[in-house]
Amino acid sequence: MPCLSALRTVRRRPETNLTALAGQLGIGLPNASRFCDRLEAAGLLERTVPSGNRREVRLAVTAYGQRVLADVTERRVRGLVTVVAQMTPGQRAAHGGDG
């Protein structure tokens, strides 16, 4: 999901600005801004304008956004563990596992 990707990018690089986010995601500024609109409306992201540069918009993941990312990561890991547990040793070895 592009919005989750945007959120992860901002989390990895604190105080990322909108231009940097667009570059990291390989998208245009209007799309990055729309992602941020959605994330901010959901309480996952906040935007600030530094006093020294009114043209820059900095982004930060909120505490709620941090919890959502942790929850998504946990659910994905549990899903992968389940899939790997159902594989035979031969299947795990064929997919790079230690079999």
C-alpha positions as CSV (number, residue, x, y, z in Angstrom):
1,M,0.0,0.0,0.0
2,P,1.5,3.3,-1.0
3,C,0.3,5.1,2.1
4,L,2.0,2.5,4.3
5,S,5.1,2.9,2.3
6,A,5.0,6.7,2.8
7,L,4.5,6.2,6.5
8,R,7.5,3.8,6.7
9,T,9.7,6.2,4.8
10,V,8.9,9.1,7.1
11,R,9.5,6.8,10.2
12,R,12.9,5.8,8.8
13,R,13.9,9.4,8.1
14,P,12.7,11.7,10.9
15,E,11.8,15.2,9.8
16,T,11.5,14.2,6.2
17,N,10.1,16.9,4.0
18,L,7.4,16.5,1.4
19,T,9.9,16.8,-1.5
20,A,12.2,14.2,-0.1
21,L,9.2,11.8,0.5
22,A,8.2,12.2,-3.1
23,G,11.7,11.4,-4.2
24,Q,12.0,8.4,-1.9
25,L,8.7,7.0,-3.2
26,G,9.5,7.9,-6.9
27,I,6.2,9.8,-7.2
28,G,5.3,13.4,-7.9
29,L,4.7,16.1,-5.3
30,P,0.9,16.1,-5.8
31,N,0.7,12.4,-5.1
32,A,2.9,12.6,-2.1
33,S,0.8,15.5,-0.8
34,R,-2.4,13.4,-1.3
35,F,-0.9,10.5,0.6
36,C,0.1,12.9,3.4
37,D,-3.4,14.4,3.4
38,R,-4.9,10.9,4.0
39,L,-2.3,9.9,6.6
40,E,-2.8,13.2,8.5
41,A,-6.6,12.9,8.4
42,A,-6.2,9.4,9.9
43,G,-4.0,10.8,12.7
44,L,-1.0,8.8,11.5
45,L,1.2,11.7,10.3
46,E,1.7,15.3,11.2
47,R,3.1,18.1,9.1
48,T,5.0,21.1,10.5
49,V,6.4,24.2,8.9
50,P,9.7,25.3,10.3
51,S,9.8,28.9,11.4
52,G,12.9,29.6,9.3
53,N,11.5,28.2,6.0
54,R,7.8,28.6,5.4
55,R,8.1,26.8,2.0
56,E,9.3,23.6,3.6
57,V,6.8,21.1,5.1
58,R,8.3,18.6,7.5
59,L,6.7,15.3,8.2
60,A,6.6,13.1,11.3
61,V,4.9,9.9,12.2
62,T,2.6,10.3,15.2
63,A,2.6,8.0,18.2
64,Y,-0.6,6.5,16.8
65,G,1.1,6.0,13.4
66,Q,4.0,4.2,15.2
67,R,1.5,1.8,16.8
68,V,-0.3,1.2,13.5
69,L,3.0,0.4,11.8
70,A,4.1,-1.9,14.6
71,D,0.7,-3.7,14.4
72,V,0.9,-4.1,10.6
73,T,4.5,-5.5,10.9
74,E,3.5,-7.9,13.7
75,R,0.6,-9.3,11.6
76,R,2.8,-9.7,8.6
77,V,5.4,-11.6,10.6
78,R,2.8,-13.9,12.1
79,G,1.4,-14.6,8.6
80,L,4.9,-15.5,7.3
81,V,5.6,-17.7,10.3
82,T,2.4,-19.5,9.6
83,V,3.2,-20.0,6.0
84,V,6.8,-21.2,6.7
85,A,5.6,-23.6,9.4
86,Q,3.3,-25.3,6.9
87,M,6.1,-25.8,4.4
88,T,8.0,-29.1,4.2
89,P,11.7,-29.0,4.9
90,G,12.2,-29.4,1.1
91,Q,10.1,-26.4,0.3
92,R,11.8,-24.3,2.9
93,A,15.2,-25.3,1.4
94,A,14.0,-24.5,-2.1
95,H,13.1,-21.0,-1.0
96,G,16.4,-20.3,0.8
97,G,15.5,-21.6,4.2
98,D,17.9,-23.7,6.3
99,G,15.6,-26.8,6.0
